[in-house]
């Protein structure tokens, strides 16, 4: 009986030591799940914002509607505000060398608004070398930063810049 009591007394400290080693790893793992989930939420939100902006920019303008390109940044900001994202952190991003449509479409151009949302109009959406007729539309691009807070890891305070890119076809 004394031997059993002696063994039980010695194993109690081992359980506490094991818990002290495992709990920080579990805590960091749970924090990683939370922060990667937040990063995915931000990425899907900025992608949705770019898609909605491209749809608005592709709409034809009318005399009383105003310029649809001028309406794009407020639409992007509205989608981002709905997910509580800080729109002042938007970084301008211009795509490299878009191919502009010609013919019955007006001249294409890219403009970056004061809120860093780049809108390119009359852009050829399908590859120029394809055997199909050109599909013209609009393209909206911007970037948004995200920082991970994962203590005791190499990702702690790492800054990731996510790019939002969306296209929408223009109707004649």
Biotite code that builds the C-alpha atoms (Angstrom):
import biotite.structure as struc

atoms = struc.array([
    struc.Atom([0.000, 0.000, 0.000], chain_id="A", res_id=1, res_name="UNK", atom_name="CA", element="C"),
    struc.Atom([2.877, 2.329, 0.788], chain_id="A", res_id=2, res_name="UNK", atom_name="CA", element="C"),
    struc.Atom([4.389, 1.683, -2.641], chain_id="A", res_id=3, res_name="UNK", atom_name="CA", element="C"),
    struc.Atom([1.138, 2.607, -4.389], chain_id="A", res_id=4, res_name="UNK", atom_name="CA", element="C"),
    struc.Atom([0.831, 5.806, -2.366], chain_id="A", res_id=5, res_name="UNK", atom_name="CA", element="C"),
    struc.Atom([4.440, 6.667, -3.194], chain_id="A", res_id=6, res_name="UNK", atom_name="CA", element="C"),
    struc.Atom([3.820, 6.188, -6.958], chain_id="A", res_id=7, res_name="UNK", atom_name="CA", element="C"),
    struc.Atom([0.690, 8.323, -6.909], chain_id="A", res_id=8, res_name="UNK", atom_name="CA", element="C"),
    struc.Atom([2.487, 11.143, -5.125], chain_id="A", res_id=9, res_name="UNK", atom_name="CA", element="C"),
    struc.Atom([5.275, 11.191, -7.736], chain_id="A", res_id=10, res_name="UNK", atom_name="CA", element="C"),
    struc.Atom([2.986, 11.214, -10.815], chain_id="A", res_id=11, res_name="UNK", atom_name="CA", element="C"),
    struc.Atom([0.940, 14.277, -9.776], chain_id="A", res_id=12, res_name="UNK", atom_name="CA", element="C"),
    struc.Atom([3.735, 16.674, -10.700], chain_id="A", res_id=13, res_name="UNK", atom_name="CA", element="C"),
    struc.Atom([4.199, 15.047, -14.095], chain_id="A", res_id=14, res_name="UNK", atom_name="CA", element="C"),
    struc.Atom([0.596, 15.810, -15.120], chain_id="A", res_id=15, res_name="UNK", atom_name="CA", element="C"),
    struc.Atom([1.009, 19.473, -14.235], chain_id="A", res_id=16, res_name="UNK", atom_name="CA", element="C"),
    struc.Atom([4.278, 19.644, -16.157], chain_id="A", res_id=17, res_name="UNK", atom_name="CA", element="C"),
    struc.Atom([2.670, 18.014, -19.206], chain_id="A", res_id=18, res_name="UNK", atom_name="CA", element="C"),
    struc.Atom([-0.228, 20.458, -19.059], chain_id="A", res_id=19, res_name="UNK", atom_name="CA", element="C"),
    struc.Atom([2.202, 23.369, -18.777], chain_id="A", res_id=20, res_name="UNK", atom_name="CA", element="C"),
    struc.Atom([3.949, 22.208, -21.959], chain_id="A", res_id=21, res_name="UNK", atom_name="CA", element="C"),
    struc.Atom([0.828, 21.426, -23.993], chain_id="A", res_id=22, res_name="UNK", atom_name="CA", element="C"),
    struc.Atom([-1.426, 24.390, -23.101], chain_id="A", res_id=23, res_name="UNK", atom_name="CA", element="C"),
    struc.Atom([0.701, 27.125, -24.802], chain_id="A", res_id=24, res_name="UNK", atom_name="CA", element="C"),
    struc.Atom([0.850, 25.048, -27.993], chain_id="A", res_id=25, res_name="UNK", atom_name="CA", element="C"),
    struc.Atom([-2.931, 24.592, -27.965], chain_id="A", res_id=26, res_name="UNK", atom_name="CA", element="C"),
    struc.Atom([-3.400, 28.312, -27.264], chain_id="A", res_id=27, res_name="UNK", atom_name="CA", element="C"),
    struc.Atom([-1.173, 29.351, -30.192], chain_id="A", res_id=28, res_name="UNK", atom_name="CA", element="C"),
    struc.Atom([-2.987, 26.825, -32.432], chain_id="A", res_id=29, res_name="UNK", atom_name="CA", element="C"),
    struc.Atom([-6.373, 28.334, -31.503], chain_id="A", res_id=30, res_name="UNK", atom_name="CA", element="C"),
    struc.Atom([-5.070, 31.871, -32.083], chain_id="A", res_id=31, res_name="UNK", atom_name="CA", element="C"),
    struc.Atom([-3.840, 30.741, -35.505], chain_id="A", res_id=32, res_name="UNK", atom_name="CA", element="C"),
    struc.Atom([-7.292, 29.443, -36.394], chain_id="A", res_id=33, res_name="UNK", atom_name="CA", element="C"),
    struc.Atom([-8.843, 32.756, -35.357], chain_id="A", res_id=34, res_name="UNK", atom_name="CA", element="C"),
    struc.Atom([-6.354, 34.945, -37.240], chain_id="A", res_id=35, res_name="UNK", atom_name="CA", element="C"),
    struc.Atom([-6.362, 32.861, -40.423], chain_id="A", res_id=36, res_name="UNK", atom_name="CA", element="C"),
    struc.Atom([-10.168, 32.938, -40.295], chain_id="A", res_id=37, res_name="UNK", atom_name="CA", element="C"),
    struc.Atom([-10.051, 36.731, -40.023], chain_id="A", res_id=38, res_name="UNK", atom_name="CA", element="C"),
    struc.Atom([-7.625, 36.903, -42.960], chain_id="A", res_id=39, res_name="UNK", atom_name="CA", element="C"),
    struc.Atom([-9.983, 34.766, -45.069], chain_id="A", res_id=40, res_name="UNK", atom_name="CA", element="C"),
    struc.Atom([-12.915, 37.000, -44.062], chain_id="A", res_id=41, res_name="UNK", atom_name="CA", element="C"),
    struc.Atom([-11.009, 40.122, -45.115], chain_id="A", res_id=42, res_name="UNK", atom_name="CA", element="C"),
    struc.Atom([-9.970, 38.541, -48.421], chain_id="A", res_id=43, res_name="UNK", atom_name="CA", element="C"),
    struc.Atom([-13.525, 37.508, -49.282], chain_id="A", res_id=44, res_name="UNK", atom_name="CA", element="C"),
    struc.Atom([-14.833, 40.958, -48.290], chain_id="A", res_id=45, res_name="UNK", atom_name="CA", element="C"),
    struc.Atom([-12.379, 42.893, -50.459], chain_id="A", res_id=46, res_name="UNK", atom_name="CA", element="C"),
    struc.Atom([-13.026, 40.510, -53.356], chain_id="A", res_id=47, res_name="UNK", atom_name="CA", element="C"),
    struc.Atom([-16.780, 41.108, -52.993], chain_id="A", res_id=48, res_name="UNK", atom_name="CA", element="C"),
    struc.Atom([-16.163, 44.873, -52.802], chain_id="A", res_id=49, res_name="UNK", atom_name="CA", element="C"),
    struc.Atom([-14.135, 44.778, -56.029], chain_id="A", res_id=50, res_name="UNK", atom_name="CA", element="C"),
    struc.Atom([-16.822, 42.686, -57.749], chain_id="A", res_id=51, res_name="UNK", atom_name="CA", element="C"),
    struc.Atom([-19.584, 45.113, -56.780], chain_id="A", res_id=52, res_name="UNK", atom_name="CA", element="C"),
    struc.Atom([-17.420, 48.053, -57.883], chain_id="A", res_id=53, res_name="UNK", atom_name="CA", element="C"),
    struc.Atom([-16.756, 46.433, -61.265], chain_id="A", res_id=54, res_name="UNK", atom_name="CA", element="C"),
    struc.Atom([-20.469, 45.799, -61.790], chain_id="A", res_id=55, res_name="UNK", atom_name="CA", element="C"),
    struc.Atom([-21.271, 49.452, -61.060], chain_id="A", res_id=56, res_name="UNK", atom_name="CA", element="C"),
    struc.Atom([-18.427, 50.670, -63.293], chain_id="A", res_id=57, res_name="UNK", atom_name="CA", element="C"),
    struc.Atom([-19.645, 48.485, -66.197], chain_id="A", res_id=58, res_name="UNK", atom_name="CA", element="C"),
    struc.Atom([-23.114, 49.993, -66.170], chain_id="A", res_id=59, res_name="UNK", atom_name="CA", element="C"),
    struc.Atom([-23.786, 52.508, -68.926], chain_id="A", res_id=60, res_name="UNK", atom_name="CA", element="C"),
    struc.Atom([-23.970, 56.112, -67.820], chain_id="A", res_id=61, res_name="UNK", atom_name="CA", element="C"),
    struc.Atom([-26.885, 58.412, -68.436], chain_id="A", res_id=62, res_name="UNK", atom_name="CA", element="C"),
    struc.Atom([-27.309, 62.180, -68.271], chain_id="A", res_id=63, res_name="UNK", atom_name="CA", element="C"),
    struc.Atom([-28.979, 62.128, -64.836], chain_id="A", res_id=64, res_name="UNK", atom_name="CA", element="C"),
    struc.Atom([-27.064, 59.178, -63.337], chain_id="A", res_id=65, res_name="UNK", atom_name="CA", element="C"),
    struc.Atom([-23.622, 60.723, -63.308], chain_id="A", res_id=66, res_name="UNK", atom_name="CA", element="C"),
    struc.Atom([-20.399, 58.933, -64.144], chain_id="A", res_id=67, res_name="UNK", atom_name="CA", element="C"),
    struc.Atom([-20.505, 55.260, -63.143], chain_id="A", res_id=68, res_name="UNK", atom_name="CA", element="C"),
    struc.Atom([-16.738, 55.291, -62.523], chain_id="A", res_id=69, res_name="UNK", atom_name="CA", element="C"),
    struc.Atom([-17.238, 58.008, -59.918], chain_id="A", res_id=70, res_name="UNK", atom_name="CA", element="C"),
    struc.Atom([-19.805, 55.769, -58.169], chain_id="A", res_id=71, res_name="UNK", atom_name="CA", element="C"),
    struc.Atom([-17.426, 52.791, -57.947], chain_id="A", res_id=72, res_name="UNK", atom_name="CA", element="C"),
    struc.Atom([-15.281, 53.872, -54.941], chain_id="A", res_id=73, res_name="UNK", atom_name="CA", element="C"),
    struc.Atom([-18.335, 54.613, -52.732], chain_id="A", res_id=74, res_name="UNK", atom_name="CA", element="C"),
    struc.Atom([-19.728, 51.152, -53.566], chain_id="A", res_id=75, res_name="UNK", atom_name="CA", element="C"),
    struc.Atom([-16.390, 49.551, -52.643], chain_id="A", res_id=76, res_name="UNK", atom_name="CA", element="C"),
    struc.Atom([-16.299, 51.502, -49.380], chain_id="A", res_id=77, res_name="UNK", atom_name="CA", element="C"),
    struc.Atom([-19.892, 50.560, -48.533], chain_id="A", res_id=78, res_name="UNK", atom_name="CA", element="C"),
    struc.Atom([-19.150, 46.830, -48.876], chain_id="A", res_id=79, res_name="UNK", atom_name="CA", element="C"),
    struc.Atom([-15.986, 47.161, -46.785], chain_id="A", res_id=80, res_name="UNK", atom_name="CA", element="C"),
    struc.Atom([-17.742, 49.211, -44.104], chain_id="A", res_id=81, res_name="UNK", atom_name="CA", element="C"),
    struc.Atom([-20.397, 46.498, -43.826], chain_id="A", res_id=82, res_name="UNK", atom_name="CA", element="C"),
    struc.Atom([-17.633, 44.145, -42.648], chain_id="A", res_id=83, res_name="UNK", atom_name="CA", element="C"),
    struc.Atom([-16.050, 46.802, -40.383], chain_id="A", res_id=84, res_name="UNK", atom_name="CA", element="C"),
    struc.Atom([-12.901, 47.193, -42.494], chain_id="A", res_id=85, res_name="UNK", atom_name="CA", element="C"),
    struc.Atom([-10.964, 50.460, -42.351], chain_id="A", res_id=86, res_name="UNK", atom_name="CA", element="C"),
    struc.Atom([-11.238, 51.954, -45.841], chain_id="A", res_id=87, res_name="UNK", atom_name="CA", element="C"),
    struc.Atom([-8.377, 54.383, -45.181], chain_id="A", res_id=88, res_name="UNK", atom_name="CA", element="C"),
    struc.Atom([-5.958, 51.434, -45.392], chain_id="A", res_id=89, res_name="UNK", atom_name="CA", element="C"),
    struc.Atom([-6.731, 50.730, -49.064], chain_id="A", res_id=90, res_name="UNK", atom_name="CA", element="C"),
    struc.Atom([-3.549, 50.738, -51.148], chain_id="A", res_id=91, res_name="UNK", atom_name="CA", element="C"),
    struc.Atom([-3.616, 51.701, -54.827], chain_id="A", res_id=92, res_name="UNK", atom_name="CA", element="C"),
    struc.Atom([-2.782, 48.878, -57.221], chain_id="A", res_id=93, res_name="UNK", atom_name="CA", element="C"),
    struc.Atom([-2.570, 49.238, -60.984], chain_id="A", res_id=94, res_name="UNK", atom_name="CA", element="C"),
    struc.Atom([-2.630, 46.116, -63.126], chain_id="A", res_id=95, res_name="UNK", atom_name="CA", element="C"),
    struc.Atom([0.280, 45.696, -65.485], chain_id="A", res_id=96, res_name="UNK", atom_name="CA", element="C"),
    struc.Atom([-0.517, 46.671, -69.052], chain_id="A", res_id=97, res_name="UNK", atom_name="CA", element="C"),
    struc.Atom([-4.236, 46.077, -69.569], chain_id="A", res_id=98, res_name="UNK", atom_name="CA", element="C"),
    struc.Atom([-5.296, 45.714, -73.215], chain_id="A", res_id=99, res_name="UNK", atom_name="CA", element="C"),
    struc.Atom([-7.931, 48.301, -74.099], chain_id="A", res_id=100, res_name="UNK", atom_name="CA", element="C"),
    struc.Atom([-10.803, 47.652, -76.493], chain_id="A", res_id=101, res_name="UNK", atom_name="CA", element="C"),
    struc.Atom([-11.139, 49.517, -79.752], chain_id="A", res_id=102, res_name="UNK", atom_name="CA", element="C"),
    struc.Atom([-13.782, 49.888, -82.394], chain_id="A", res_id=103, res_name="UNK", atom_name="CA", element="C"),
    struc.Atom([-17.308, 50.811, -81.251], chain_id="A", res_id=104, res_name="UNK", atom_name="CA", element="C"),
    struc.Atom([-16.110, 51.375, -77.682], chain_id="A", res_id=105, res_name="UNK", atom_name="CA", element="C"),
    struc.Atom([-14.758, 54.715, -76.454], chain_id="A", res_id=106, res_name="UNK", atom_name="CA", element="C"),
    struc.Atom([-11.071, 54.911, -75.621], chain_id="A", res_id=107, res_name="UNK", atom_name="CA", element="C"),
    struc.Atom([-10.122, 52.891, -72.555], chain_id="A", res_id=108, res_name="UNK", atom_name="CA", element="C"),
    struc.Atom([-8.420, 54.344, -69.527], chain_id="A", res_id=109, res_name="UNK", atom_name="CA", element="C"),
    struc.Atom([-7.423, 53.581, -65.955], chain_id="A", res_id=110, res_name="UNK", atom_name="CA", element="C"),
    struc.Atom([-8.113, 56.026, -63.160], chain_id="A", res_id=111, res_name="UNK", atom_name="CA", element="C"),
    struc.Atom([-7.193, 55.814, -59.498], chain_id="A", res_id=112, res_name="UNK", atom_name="CA", element="C"),
    struc.Atom([-9.581, 57.702, -57.251], chain_id="A", res_id=113, res_name="UNK", atom_name="CA", element="C"),
    struc.Atom([-8.496, 59.610, -54.154], chain_id="A", res_id=114, res_name="UNK", atom_name="CA", element="C"),
    struc.Atom([-9.427, 56.552, -52.082], chain_id="A", res_id=115, res_name="UNK", atom_name="CA", element="C"),
    struc.Atom([-6.913, 54.369, -54.007], chain_id="A", res_id=116, res_name="UNK", atom_name="CA", element="C"),
    struc.Atom([-9.436, 52.255, -55.937], chain_id="A", res_id=117, res_name="UNK", atom_name="CA", element="C"),
    struc.Atom([-8.229, 51.785, -59.545], chain_id="A", res_id=118, res_name="UNK", atom_name="CA", element="C"),
    struc.Atom([-10.957, 51.520, -62.185], chain_id="A", res_id=119, res_name="UNK", atom_name="CA", element="C"),
    struc.Atom([-10.027, 50.581, -65.766], chain_id="A", res_id=120, res_name="UNK", atom_name="CA", element="C"),
    struc.Atom([-12.761, 50.981, -68.350], chain_id="A", res_id=121, res_name="UNK", atom_name="CA", element="C"),
    struc.Atom([-13.045, 49.458, -71.837], chain_id="A", res_id=122, res_name="UNK", atom_name="CA", element="C"),
    struc.Atom([-10.543, 46.701, -71.049], chain_id="A", res_id=123, res_name="UNK", atom_name="CA", element="C"),
    struc.Atom([-10.406, 43.515, -73.114], chain_id="A", res_id=124, res_name="UNK", atom_name="CA", element="C"),
    struc.Atom([-11.327, 40.732, -70.684], chain_id="A", res_id=125, res_name="UNK", atom_name="CA", element="C"),
    struc.Atom([-10.390, 37.723, -72.817], chain_id="A", res_id=126, res_name="UNK", atom_name="CA", element="C"),
    struc.Atom([-6.809, 37.185, -74.039], chain_id="A", res_id=127, res_name="UNK", atom_name="CA", element="C"),
    struc.Atom([-5.998, 39.193, -77.196], chain_id="A", res_id=128, res_name="UNK", atom_name="CA", element="C"),
    struc.Atom([-4.563, 36.121, -78.943], chain_id="A", res_id=129, res_name="UNK", atom_name="CA", element="C"),
    struc.Atom([-7.762, 34.069, -78.534], chain_id="A", res_id=130, res_name="UNK", atom_name="CA", element="C"),
    struc.Atom([-9.794, 33.131, -81.609], chain_id="A", res_id=131, res_name="UNK", atom_name="CA", element="C"),
    struc.Atom([-12.943, 34.674, -80.139], chain_id="A", res_id=132, res_name="UNK", atom_name="CA", element="C"),
    struc.Atom([-14.155, 38.244, -80.601], chain_id="A", res_id=133, res_name="UNK", atom_name="CA", element="C"),
    struc.Atom([-12.975, 40.627, -77.872], chain_id="A", res_id=134, res_name="UNK", atom_name="CA", element="C"),
    struc.Atom([-15.099, 40.911, -74.749], chain_id="A", res_id=135, res_name="UNK", atom_name="CA", element="C"),
    struc.Atom([-14.875, 44.394, -73.305], chain_id="A", res_id=136, res_name="UNK", atom_name="CA", element="C"),
    struc.Atom([-15.571, 45.426, -69.747], chain_id="A", res_id=137, res_name="UNK", atom_name="CA", element="C"),
    struc.Atom([-14.285, 47.115, -66.648], chain_id="A", res_id=138, res_name="UNK", atom_name="CA", element="C"),
    struc.Atom([-11.693, 46.098, -64.116], chain_id="A", res_id=139, res_name="UNK", atom_name="CA", element="C"),
    struc.Atom([-11.429, 47.219, -60.480], chain_id="A", res_id=140, res_name="UNK", atom_name="CA", element="C"),
    struc.Atom([-8.269, 46.640, -58.444], chain_id="A", res_id=141, res_name="UNK", atom_name="CA", element="C"),
    struc.Atom([-6.880, 47.659, -55.062], chain_id="A", res_id=142, res_name="UNK", atom_name="CA", element="C"),
    struc.Atom([-4.896, 46.176, -52.189], chain_id="A", res_id=143, res_name="UNK", atom_name="CA", element="C"),
    struc.Atom([-5.559, 45.855, -48.469], chain_id="A", res_id=144, res_name="UNK", atom_name="CA", element="C"),
    struc.Atom([-3.033, 45.064, -45.692], chain_id="A", res_id=145, res_name="UNK", atom_name="CA", element="C"),
    struc.Atom([-3.480, 42.552, -42.890], chain_id="A", res_id=146, res_name="UNK", atom_name="CA", element="C"),
    struc.Atom([-1.249, 41.827, -39.882], chain_id="A", res_id=147, res_name="UNK", atom_name="CA", element="C"),
    struc.Atom([-1.150, 38.541, -37.989], chain_id="A", res_id=148, res_name="UNK", atom_name="CA", element="C"),
    struc.Atom([-0.880, 38.608, -34.184], chain_id="A", res_id=149, res_name="UNK", atom_name="CA", element="C"),
    struc.Atom([0.475, 35.180, -33.298], chain_id="A", res_id=150, res_name="UNK", atom_name="CA", element="C"),
    struc.Atom([2.839, 35.431, -30.327], chain_id="A", res_id=151, res_name="UNK", atom_name="CA", element="C"),
    struc.Atom([5.800, 33.044, -30.126], chain_id="A", res_id=152, res_name="UNK", atom_name="CA", element="C"),
    struc.Atom([5.685, 32.315, -33.877], chain_id="A", res_id=153, res_name="UNK", atom_name="CA", element="C"),
    struc.Atom([7.505, 33.634, -36.912], chain_id="A", res_id=154, res_name="UNK", atom_name="CA", element="C"),
    struc.Atom([4.197, 35.030, -38.204], chain_id="A", res_id=155, res_name="UNK", atom_name="CA", element="C"),
    struc.Atom([3.807, 37.457, -35.298], chain_id="A", res_id=156, res_name="UNK", atom_name="CA", element="C"),
    struc.Atom([3.171, 40.955, -36.663], chain_id="A", res_id=157, res_name="UNK", atom_name="CA", element="C"),
    struc.Atom([3.753, 39.751, -40.245], chain_id="A", res_id=158, res_name="UNK", atom_name="CA", element="C"),
    struc.Atom([2.110, 42.056, -42.763], chain_id="A", res_id=159, res_name="UNK", atom_name="CA", element="C"),
    struc.Atom([0.332, 40.484, -45.722], chain_id="A", res_id=160, res_name="UNK", atom_name="CA", element="C"),
    struc.Atom([-0.982, 42.660, -48.549], chain_id="A", res_id=161, res_name="UNK", atom_name="CA", element="C"),
    struc.Atom([-4.030, 41.138, -50.243], chain_id="A", res_id=162, res_name="UNK", atom_name="CA", element="C"),
    struc.Atom([-5.003, 42.144, -53.775], chain_id="A", res_id=163, res_name="UNK", atom_name="CA", element="C"),
    struc.Atom([-8.616, 42.560, -54.831], chain_id="A", res_id=164, res_name="UNK", atom_name="CA", element="C"),
    struc.Atom([-9.230, 42.188, -58.570], chain_id="A", res_id=165, res_name="UNK", atom_name="CA", element="C"),
    struc.Atom([-12.560, 41.936, -60.359], chain_id="A", res_id=166, res_name="UNK", atom_name="CA", element="C"),
    struc.Atom([-13.889, 42.225, -63.899], chain_id="A", res_id=167, res_name="UNK", atom_name="CA", element="C"),
    struc.Atom([-17.341, 42.842, -65.278], chain_id="A", res_id=168, res_name="UNK", atom_name="CA", element="C"),
    struc.Atom([-18.477, 42.693, -68.888], chain_id="A", res_id=169, res_name="UNK", atom_name="CA", element="C"),
    struc.Atom([-19.935, 45.814, -70.509], chain_id="A", res_id=170, res_name="UNK", atom_name="CA", element="C"),
    struc.Atom([-23.199, 45.559, -72.393], chain_id="A", res_id=171, res_name="UNK", atom_name="CA", element="C"),
    struc.Atom([-23.669, 47.380, -75.683], chain_id="A", res_id=172, res_name="UNK", atom_name="CA", element="C"),
])
